[in-house]
């Protein structure tokens, strides 16, 4: 009953806040792509991301009688143009963009609530009902899950399927049966079909199996051999599931388009340091022409495309990352630890410190019997290992786009933190009541700090960053401004009877669709402007940031073209993400 009430509150916050959000940057690609998959059985759009979440979000669109621009050049003659096609589909084909977005997002909210239910039952199994409810509160009132759980992106889907696959793999380790191996393989396959980054689970599973064998007292060679064979079965089942799903999505995809994708991806300028890639191009082109290998060829090309962006950045052509006043396409190793520090509620950081202190204290007591301690607490160590590996992969990459890429680590951190806090509370009866009051106070602070930012959950920053209004000084993009406030800007313009406003917008919405003749675009690099200006935080900070030395070497991009605005105070800031000025 209580868990249902918590999820109901999450659902209400999600629906009420997202109904006024315009399309965010990635949604303009993901939503039309999903619709094309389940109506055309053709995966030419947004091929670098696996299809499952996009398929799921598009299910309600089957009942809306939508116009599909089959004659569009972005569908017929151009390759890798999912964003351009998405804009045409949503805004220029006589479709109701807001209706499409709302029903697609509703599916994502259902998925978010379903995962919350799963998380509750697993946490309840670990530590009891109160433990499960507390884990659910951390999830349901997380500003990050309230922000991204409503949007048609792969991030929350990846979080859910990674956690589920991880849970069933740990169940397999405890009792390595054929049935559990198949279940683990199916859940791992689902994760692979949601987001490219979920492949990180494969080496993690292998290391965890080796660690479990090392800790086990019974190292029967026959049993170890059987366990490894079952691990291979897990990988085979997931591999088979990926092939089947991709094969369905390739039914009407012309072979020539898949070959173009392959050549385009492998000719990426950032791969030049690796020398002549013709052998790989020829191999991938050959596999794309083989009916059995074709689905795996497209999947692997998608993985490679995302790996290039993740580990090599976007290069000179990409939208640079703004971070603490600097611009770069190379990234910073400390980017993700920093945004974790300022984007996650401060109260949770305090709980984490308490849990760490308690955990280290317990570990020091058990060092003499470390192997048995590791086996006894293997699930905890497995979760810690996942968090460390996941953070490490992100920190070595160059795609610094937002806290959303860290979401898969959060459910593990919730459980680990709560276990540590529970041990701290129960460590002695002396101050137990005081500890419970401290914990409840921190939990209440967590809830209130999140609720107060409604409906602008995407713009949440904790007190260390000065709250949501101070966030754009440090980071932008999907941390703060992903284009979600265009409709709110339109409402403000109408309420204030502004006849014409110049807009520099970053996101997935269309100023022309919402404003008509009431707006005009402008090139900010042409110098100071007059009249009413509305500038997205991401665009504003890009024009005020200072390029790093590395970025300056690879681009001739003009810098500082919005510095002239520093002497003006905004008339209004819409949703913490769009700055409005009036310049005489």
KAWOQUI-V88968 format. One record per residue. N is the residue number from 1. D_CENTER is the distance of its C-alpha to the mean C-alpha in Angstrom with 1 decimal. Layout:
((N,D_CENTER) (N,D_CENTER))
//
This chain:
((1,30.0) (2,28.3) (3,25.0) (4,25.4) (5,26.1) (6,23.0) (7,20.8) (8,23.0) (9,22.4) (10,18.6) (11,19.2) (12,21.6) (13,19.4) (14,16.6) (15,19.2) (16,21.3) (17,18.7) (18,16.9) (19,20.3) (20,21.0) (21,17.7) (22,18.1) (23,15.7) (24,12.7) (25,12.5) (26,10.4) (27,12.1) (28,15.4) (29,14.7) (30,12.9) (31,15.4) (32,18.6) (33,17.5) (34,17.1) (35,20.5) (36,22.1) (37,21.1) (38,22.8) (39,25.7) (40,26.5) (41,25.4) (42,24.4) (43,21.1) (44,22.0) (45,19.2) (46,15.7) (47,17.1) (48,14.8) (49,12.0) (50,13.6) (51,14.9) (52,14.7) (53,12.0) (54,13.6) (55,17.0) (56,16.4) (57,15.4) (58,18.4) (59,21.0) (60,22.5) (61,22.9) (62,25.6) (63,27.8) (64,27.6) (65,30.0) (66,27.8) (67,29.2) (68,27.7) (69,28.8) (70,30.0) (71,32.3) (72,29.6) (73,29.8) (74,26.1) (75,26.5) (76,29.7) (77,30.4) (78,27.3) (79,24.7) (80,21.0) (81,21.3) (82,18.6) (83,17.9) (84,21.7) (85,22.3) (86,19.7) (87,21.5) (88,24.8) (89,23.8) (90,22.5) (91,25.0) (92,28.0) (93,29.0) (94,30.3) (95,27.4) (96,26.2) (97,22.8) (98,22.3) (99,23.4) (100,21.1) (101,18.0) (102,19.2) (103,19.9) (104,16.7) (105,14.8) (106,17.3) (107,16.3) (108,12.7) (109,14.5) (110,16.8) (111,14.1) (112,12.7) (113,16.4) (114,17.3) (115,15.0) (116,16.4) (117,19.8) (118,19.2) (119,18.0) (120,21.2) (121,23.5) (122,22.3) (123,22.6) (124,26.0) (125,27.1) (126,26.4) (127,28.1) (128,29.6) (129,29.0) (130,28.7) (131,26.2) (132,24.1) (133,24.4) (134,23.4) (135,20.2) (136,19.5) (137,20.3) (138,17.9) (139,15.1) (140,16.6) (141,17.3) (142,14.2) (143,13.5) (144,9.7) (145,9.8) (146,12.5) (147,10.6) (148,7.4) (149,9.4) (150,11.7) (151,9.9) (152,10.1) (153,6.8) (154,5.9) (155,2.9) (156,6.1) (157,8.3) (158,7.5) (159,8.0) (160,11.1) (161,12.5) (162,12.2) (163,14.0) (164,16.5) (165,17.3) (166,17.8) (167,20.1) (168,22.1) (169,22.6) (170,24.0) (171,26.2) (172,27.4) (173,28.3) (174,30.4) (175,32.3) (176,31.9) (177,33.2) (178,32.8) (179,31.3) (180,28.6) (181,27.9) (182,27.4) (183,25.1) (184,23.0) (185,23.0) (186,22.0) (187,19.0) (188,18.0) (189,18.6) (190,16.3) (191,13.4) (192,14.5) (193,14.6) (194,11.0) (195,9.1) (196,11.2) (197,10.1) (198,11.5) (199,14.9) (200,14.9) (201,16.2) (202,19.5) (203,20.9) (204,19.8) (205,21.7) (206,24.7) (207,25.0) (208,24.8) (209,27.5) (210,29.7) (211,29.2) (212,30.2) (213,33.2) (214,34.2) (215,34.2) (216,36.0) (217,39.8) (218,40.6) (219,39.9) (220,41.7) (221,41.3) (222,41.5) (223,38.7) (224,36.5) (225,37.2) (226,36.3) (227,33.0) (228,32.0) (229,33.1) (230,31.0) (231,27.9) (232,28.8) (233,29.0) (234,25.4) (235,24.3) (236,26.7) (237,25.6) (238,21.9) (239,23.2) (240,25.5) (241,23.0) (242,20.7) (243,24.0) (244,25.1) (245,22.0) (246,21.8) (247,25.6) (248,25.4) (249,23.1) (250,25.5) (251,28.6) (252,29.2) (253,27.3) (254,30.2) (255,30.6) (256,31.2) (257,27.8) (258,26.1) (259,28.5) (260,27.7) (261,23.9) (262,25.1) (263,27.4) (264,25.1) (265,22.3) (266,25.0) (267,26.8) (268,24.0) (269,26.0) (270,23.8) (271,25.1) (272,28.7) (273,29.3) (274,29.2) (275,32.2) (276,33.3) (277,30.7) (278,33.1) (279,33.5) (280,29.8) (281,29.8) (282,32.9) (283,31.6) (284,28.4) (285,30.5) (286,32.9) (287,30.3) (288,28.9) (289,32.4) (290,32.9) (291,32.2) (292,31.2) (293,29.0) (294,27.6) (295,24.4) (296,23.7) (297,24.4) (298,21.8) (299,19.2) (300,20.1) (301,20.3) (302,16.7) (303,15.8) (304,18.2) (305,16.9) (306,13.4) (307,15.2) (308,17.4) (309,14.8) (310,13.2) (311,16.6) (312,18.8) (313,16.9) (314,17.7) (315,21.4) (316,23.7) (317,22.5) (318,18.9) (319,17.8) (320,18.4) (321,16.3) (322,18.1) (323,18.5) (324,21.4) (325,23.6) (326,23.0) (327,21.6) (328,20.6) (329,18.9) (330,19.6) (331,17.3) (332,18.4) (333,18.3) (334,18.2) (335,15.4) (336,12.8) (337,15.7) (338,16.8) (339,13.8) (340,13.5) (341,17.2) (342,17.1) (343,14.0) (344,14.7) (345,18.0) (346,21.0) (347,22.6) (348,20.1) (349,20.8) (350,24.5) (351,24.0) (352,22.3) (353,25.3) (354,27.7) (355,26.0) (356,26.1) (357,29.7) (358,30.7) (359,29.0) (360,30.6) (361,33.9) (362,33.8) (363,32.9) (364,35.9) (365,38.2) (366,37.2) (367,37.3) (368,40.7) (369,39.3) (370,35.8) (371,35.6) (372,36.5) (373,34.2) (374,31.3) (375,32.2) (376,32.7) (377,29.2) (378,27.5) (379,24.5) (380,23.9) (381,24.3) (382,22.0) (383,19.1) (384,20.1) (385,20.2) (386,16.7) (387,15.3) (388,17.6) (389,16.8) (390,13.0) (391,13.6) (392,16.3) (393,14.5) (394,12.0) (395,15.2) (396,17.2) (397,14.9) (398,15.4) (399,12.1) (400,11.7) (401,9.4) (402,7.9) (403,7.4) (404,3.8) (405,4.3) (406,7.0) (407,6.2) (408,8.1) (409,10.9) (410,11.6) (411,13.6) (412,15.6) (413,16.4) (414,17.4) (415,19.9) (416,21.2) (417,21.7) (418,23.5) (419,25.7) (420,26.7) (421,27.6) (422,29.5) (423,31.5) (424,32.2) (425,33.5) (426,35.6) (427,36.8) (428,40.0) (429,41.7) (430,43.0) (431,40.3) (432,38.2) (433,38.6) (434,37.6) (435,34.5) (436,33.5) (437,34.1) (438,31.9) (439,29.1) (440,29.5) (441,29.7) (442,26.4) (443,24.7) (444,26.3) (445,25.2) (446,21.6) (447,22.0) (448,24.0) (449,21.8) (450,18.8) (451,21.2) (452,22.9) (453,20.1) (454,20.1) (455,19.3) (456,17.3) (457,14.6) (458,12.1) (459,15.0) (460,15.5) (461,17.0) (462,19.4) (463,23.1) (464,22.9) (465,21.4) (466,23.8) (467,21.6) (468,19.6) (469,22.5) (470,22.4) (471,18.8) (472,19.3) (473,21.9) (474,19.4) (475,16.0) (476,14.9) (477,12.4) (478,9.2) (479,10.6) (480,13.6) (481,14.5) (482,12.6) (483,15.8) (484,15.8) (485,19.4) (486,21.5) (487,23.2) (488,23.9) (489,25.5) (490,27.6) (491,28.8) (492,29.8) (493,31.7) (494,33.5) (495,34.5) (496,35.9) (497,37.7) (498,36.4) (499,37.8) (500,35.8) (501,32.7) (502,31.2) (503,27.4) (504,25.1) (505,21.8) (506,18.3) (507,16.0) (508,16.2) (509,19.3) (510,22.9) (511,25.4) (512,28.2) (513,27.2) (514,27.2) (515,29.8) (516,32.2) (517,35.1) (518,34.1) (519,31.9) (520,32.3) (521,30.0) (522,31.1) (523,30.7) (524,30.0) (525,31.5) (526,34.9) (527,35.4) (528,36.0) (529,35.9) (530,37.9) (531,37.3) (532,34.2) (533,30.9) (534,27.3) (535,24.8) (536,21.0) (537,20.0) (538,18.0) (539,21.2) (540,23.5) (541,22.1) (542,22.0) (543,25.6) (544,26.5) (545,24.7) (546,26.8) (547,26.0) (548,26.0) (549,28.9) (550,26.8) (551,25.2) (552,28.7) (553,30.1) (554,27.9) (555,27.9) (556,30.5) (557,28.1) (558,30.1) (559,29.0) (560,29.9) (561,30.6) (562,29.5) (563,31.4) (564,34.2) (565,32.2) (566,32.0) (567,35.5) (568,34.5) (569,33.0) (570,30.7) (571,32.5) (572,29.4) (573,25.6) (574,23.8) (575,20.9) (576,20.6) (577,19.1) (578,22.2) (579,25.4) (580,28.7) (581,31.9) (582,35.4) (583,37.4) (584,41.2))
//
